[in-house]
Amino acid sequence: MATGISKTKWNGKRPHQSKSSLPDAVQGMSLSYEGKRQECEILATPPVDLQLLWTGGRDGAAHATNGLYFGENLHILASLLTDASVRGQVRLVYIDPPFATNSVFQSRGQVDAYSDLLAGPHYIEFMRERLVMLRELLADDGSIYVHLDDNMAFHVKVIMDEVFGSKNFRNWITRKKCNPKNYTRNAYGNIADYILFYTKSDRYVWNRQAEPWTAERRPKEYQYLEPGTGRRYMKVPVHAPGVRNGETGKPWRGMLPPPSKHWQYTPATLDAMDARGEIYWSPSGNPRRKVYLDESKGISVQDVWLDFRDAHNQNIMITGYPTEKNPDLLARIIRASSNEGDIVLDCCSGSGTALGVAAELGRRWIGIDNSAEAIGTTLRRFGKGLERMGDYVPASRKKRKSEPPPLFSQLGSPIPSAPLHGRTRISDFALYTTAPYMGELASTLADWENWQGAISPSTEHENIRRHPAKRTKRAELGQLSLLDSDN
């Protein structure tokens, strides 16, 4: 692969460039379409009045560690912008928004989960408005990951360049989403979707992720054994592309770096490495640096992810929500771009996978969705755990005691350390909604409280004792149309 050098090193004739084609003009690129609003208009979106439906915070909703919001996300994001404990404090945003598929989606029980009918300029502006809000909520060292397919990812890339700055683009991640398909149409099989990774600035939280060395790959990469120590190592160059005029461009041991290269380290550092036996000298006198296997944390993760397919066999434990993502995928993102105690926000939270994984990894979380089925699925995830994917799995296997227990536990219980995906219990959160959505969760909340009672009979009594106004609210909700609790 060719390696470029600085544009200042070009010795040939430069191609003619007009002012508009100079590199600095790239920062001014934008996508033009009908209905595009000014950022000041978007940020002036009025906040909504949030109604508390339930809280498991130890000291009430005001001190709940996490928040789940049922309603239209743009106005809820506007409300979060008024909260000094959230604005500029979110370390990581992950969103898996609609993909502009012009389709509707149902859950495993054939219940309408959400509609994905926006297209063209309407979809682009829908995304842009929320990205502007999310940028303001992000901490200066925060990151955002947007999960899309090839339908709109390229358009949204231009919008994210505009909102976050092209200089803050970090990766276009390609994910293998499913097994190979036996297509009958004349095209290559579509097995990938994409994740756009941006940061708010050039100073951001980054915890390098690595995959462990496999027994097959380890001896291929680290081919050499060091005499005396038996340590396995690989040989890598001690030079790098580009000319330098400082210490790394000077001779070392009587030799200059190769043409158009420089030493990776100063001559003094190279001398020290050689004294420790960390330089290999070839019979022709060519130096190489030894990189030892026992000092490696693994293979650095690249931008093609092959191991995070969505549910693909009958035994995988899932909620059954139509767009549910692989929890290991979310775990990698959350580990890489946040630390324990940080806030993770998902404003298209769906089945709550990102929220559950964030809690399991010791992060705080905020989830938003406007689908009653999504909120109900999230509460079922917290209250009852997951179920096997397949229709063909016998009921006896679905009910084995060894399956993951529900995520909910007694109020005030700390989140314990446990394996991922279904074994951590969650209680410390508050559930909010907005007036237009008030009547859609009555049955789900009744089920939620029954699940609590099954785990801790005193839970609901204690909850109402601390929040007596909720008894009246439950009665009001009970008179409204109910969401089928079996969905």
N, C-alpha and C positions, 0 to 999 in steps of 0.2 A: 504494500500500500504506500502510495506517495505521501511524503510529509512536506507540508508547505513551510516556507520561511517568511520572515517579516517582509511586508511590502516595501520597507525602506531598503531592502537588500537587492531589489530588482535592478539589473544592469542593462536590460534591453530597452527597446523603444516602447514607451507606454502607449496603450490605446487611448484614443481621444475620449474624454468623458465630459459630458455637459454637467452643469451644476446640479441638475435634478437627479443625476445618476451617481453622485458621489456617495460613498458609504454612509456618511452622516445622515443622508436623507432617509435611510431605511427606518430610522426611529420615528419618522413622521407618517409611515404607512398606516392605512386604516381601510376597513371594509365599508363601502358605501351602500346603503339600501334605504328604502322607504320606511319611515316610521322610527328612525334612529333618534333617540333623545339625547340631550346634553347630560353630562354626568351630574351637573348640579340639580337637574330635575329628578334624576334617579335618587340622589342622596336626600332629596326633600320628600321622599315617599313617607306619608304619615305612619307612625307606629300604630299598632292596634292594642285594644284593651285585652289583656290576657287573663283568662279565667282559670283559677286553680281547680283541678278536678281531684287530684290525689297527691299526697306527698309522703315520702318515706324518709325525709331528712330528719336527722336526730333532733334538730331544733326548729322544725317547721320548714316551709318552702324557702324562706329567706336564706337558709343555711344548707339547703340540699346541694350535694356535690355536683349532681348532674341534672339535666333538664330534657324532657321529651315534649315536643310541641306538636299539636294537631291543628293544622290550618294552612293557609296559603303562605308559602315561604318568604315571598318578597316583603310582605308587611311584618312578618315575624322577625326577619332579619333587620328591618328598620327599627323594631322595638329593641332588639339586642344592641343596636348601635347607641341606644340611650343608656345602656347599662355600663358603667365605668369598669365593672369587674369582668366584662366580656370584650368591649371594644378595644382593639389593639392588643388583646391578650390571648387570642386563639393561636396555638402553635401549629396546628395542622388542620387543613380542610381536605376531606375526601368527598367527592360527589360522583354518583352514578346516575346522571340525569336521564330524562327521556332521550331517545335516539332519533326522533323525527321519523318514526317508522310508519306513521299513518295507520296505527293498529290499536286495538284495545287488548288488555292482558287480564287473565283470570288466574286465581290461585289454584292450588291443588284440588280444592273443593268446588271448582267452577264458579267461584264468586268473583265479581268484577273487582280487580285490584287497582288498576289505573288505566287512563286513556293516554295515548301518545299521538295526538292528532295535530300538533303544531308543526308547521313546515315553512320553509323559505325564510323570508325576512322576519316573520313573526317568531319563528323559532330562534333565529339569531339574536333578536332583541331580547327575547325571554332569557336567553343565556347571559347576554351581556349585562343586563340589569342586575342579575344575581351575582355575577363576577365582580362588578363594581362594589356591591355591598360587602361581599366576602373579603375583598382587598382591604377594606376599612376595618374589618373585624380581625384580620390577621395581625399578629405581632410582627415587629420589624424583622425578626429572625424566623418568621413562619414560612410554611410551604403549602402549596395547593396541588392536588392531583385530581384531574378531571377524566373520567372513564367514558369513552365513546367508541362507536364503531366507524367504519369507513364512510358512512352516510353523511356525517356532519363534522367529523374530527378535523378535516382540513380547513373548514370555514371557522371553527372555533379556535383553531391554532392562530389564525390571523387576529381574531378578537382578543385572545389572551396576550398576544404580542402588544396589542394596543392598550389593554387595561393594565398589564403588569410590566410591560417593557420587554422588547425582544432580548435584551441583555440578561433578563432574569429567567429565560427559558433554560431548563436543565436537561430534560430528556423527553424523547418521544419513545415510550415503552410499548413494545409489541408483545401481546399476551396470547398464547395458544389457549383458546377458550373451550375447545371440544375435540373429540376424536375426528380423524379424517372422514369426509363425507363421500358417499357414492353418488356424485352429481350426475344427473341425466342431461343437464343443459351444457352448452358448449362454453365452459369457463373453468378456471381453476377452482378447486375447493376452497371455500371461505371458512377458515378455522381460526382467524385472528381478530382481536379487537385491540384498542389502543388506550394508553393512559398518558395524558399530557402533564408533565411535571414542571411547575414554575415555583419560584420563590418570590418573596416580596422585595428582597434586596440581595446583595452579594454576600451578606453575612447571615448565615442561616444554620439551624440545627442540622447536623448530618452525622449519623452513626453508620459507618461503612458496614454494609451487609456482605457476608461471604457464605459460600456454600462449602461444606466439608469436602475434603479430598476423598475420592473413592479409591477402593483397592486397585481398580484397573488404571485409573488416571495417575495416581501418585507416582509409580515407578517410571511412567512415560515422561512426566514433567521433571521429576528430580532423579536424573539418571545416574548421578555420580555419588560414590561413597568416599568420604574423606579418610585417608590413611591415618591410623592412630585413634581417631575418635569414632569412626564408623558412622558419622553424621551424613545423611543424605542431602545433596544440594544440586542446584542447577546453576549454569553459567549465564550471566547476562552482561551486556556491554557496560563499560564505564563511561561512555560518551553519550551525548544526546544531540538531536538536530538543532542547528542554529549556531551562528558565530557569536562569541562573547569577547568583549575587550578587557574584562577584569581578570581575576585570578584563574577562573575556570577556562580561560582562553590561552593561558601561558603553558610553556612546556612542562612536562612532568617526566622525570627519569630520562631526560634528554630527548623526549619525543613530544611532538605536537598532536593534538587530537586530529582525526581524519578531516579532510576538506569539508567545509560547511558544517562542522560539528564543534562541540565544546565538551569539556569534561563534566560529568555529573556532579563532581565534588571538587573542592579546591585541592591543589597538590599536597598541602599539609594533611588534609583529611585522608587522601588516598595513601599517603605514607603510613598513617596510623592504621588504616585498614590492612595494609600489606604486612605491617608488623604483627598484627593479630592473626595472620594467616587467612585473611578473607579475600585475598586476590589470587586468582589462578593465572599462571603464566604459561602460555602455550609454548611448544618447542621453538616456534618462530619469534618468541618474545612479545606476543600479543596479550595484553592484560584483559582479564574478565573478572567480574565480581561474583563471589559465591553468595547465593541466596539459599538459606537452609530451610529444609522442610519443617523442622521442629520450631521455627520462629514464625511460620505462616499460620494465619488464622483461617485460611481456606482460599477458595477461588473467589475473587471479587465478583459480585453480581454485575452482570452486563444488562443491556437494555432490551434483550429478548428473553421473555419468561415462558418456559415450556411446561412448568410443573404445577400450574395453578388453574387447571380446568374447573369449570363449574360441575355440578353434580352429574355424574356420568355412569353410575351403576346403581343397582337396586338397593344396596346396603348403606349408602352414604346417608348420614344424618342431616336433615334439612328441615326448614319450616314449610316448604312448599310454595313460598312466594315466587312469582314467575321470573323475577330478575335477580334472585338471590345470588350473591357472589361467594366465591371460595374464601373461607375465613383465613387460610394461610396467606392468600394474596394480601388481605388487609393487614395481617400481622407483620408482613415484611415492610409495608409502607409505614405503618405506625411505629415500628421499631426504628426505621431509618430516619424518620423526620420528626420525632418527638421524644421526650424523656418522661419518666414517671412523674405524675402530678400535672403534666401539661393538659391543656384543653384540646380535644379533637372534636371537630364539628362536621356533621353530615346533614346538609339541608335537603337531601332527597333520600331519607334514611331507609325507606322500604321495609325490609324484614328485620332491620336492626343488627345486621352482621357487624358493621363497623362499630356500633355502640357496644355490643357484647365483647368484641375482641379488645376494644380500647379499655373497657373495665377490667378485663382479665389481665391486661398488661399494666395495670396501675395508673391509667390515664383518666382524667375527667372527660365527660362527653356531653355534647349537645346534639340532639336529633330533631329533625323537622320533617313532617310529611303531611300532605293534604288528603291522603287516602285512609278512610276508616279501616279498611282491610289491612293496610300497612301498619297502622298503630296497633290494631288488634293482634296482628302477627307478632309484632315486637313484644307486646305484653305476654303473649303465649310463650314466646321464646324465654322471657324472664320468669314466667310463672310455671311452665310445664316442661320446658326443655324442647329437644328436637325429636323428630321421628324419622324412621327409615324412608328413603326416597320412594321405593317402588310399590306399585300396585300389586306386584306378584310376591311380595314378602309376606309369609304367613303371619297372622296376627300374633301367634305365640312368640315369634322371633321379635316382633315389634315391641313386646312388653317385657323383654328380659330385664332382670334387675341390674345387669351390668351396663345398661345403656346410660348415657349421661343424665344426671338428675336435673331438675329445673334450676333456672338461674336465680330464682327469688328465695330469700331467706328472711328470718325474723327481723323486724325493724331494728335498726341500729347495729346490726351485726357487721363486723368489718369484712372487707373482701379478702378471702384467704388466698394464699398462693396455691395454684392448682394447674393441671395441664389445660391446654387451650381447648376451646370449642365445646362448651356445654357443662363444665364442672364448677365454674366460678358462680357464686350466687350474688345477685344484685338487689339491693333494696334502697340505697341512698339516692333517690331521684324524685323530682317533682314532675307531674304531668299537667300540662296546660292546654287550653284550647281557646278559640275565639268565638264570639257570639254566633256567627253563621253555622258553626260546626257543633254547637253545644249538644244537640240531641242525638248525635250519631254514635255515641260510645256507651250508651246506657247499659246494654246487655253485656258488652265486653268488660265494663267496669264491675258489673255484678259478678261475672266469672272471675275477674282478677281478685276480688275480695274473697271469693270462695277458695281460690287457690291459696291465698294467704292463710285463711282459716285452717286449711288442711295441713299447713306447715306449723302455724303458731296460732292456736285458738284465740289468744289475747290480742292478736295484731289489729284487727279492725276495731275492737273496743278501744284500744289505746289510741288508734289513729283518730277516731271520732272524738274521744275525750280531749285530745289536743286541738282538734279542729271542729268544734261543735257546729259551725255553720254548714259543714259538709252534710250533716244529716238532712237538712232541708234541701240542699242541692240534690242529694240522691233521690229524694221524693219527687222533686221536679223532673229529674231525668227519667224517672220511672214512668212518667206519663207520656213521654215522647216516643216516637217510633224507634224500635229496637233493632240493633244489628244482630243477625242470627249468630248465636254463640257457638254453633257447631262449625262455623266457617273457618 
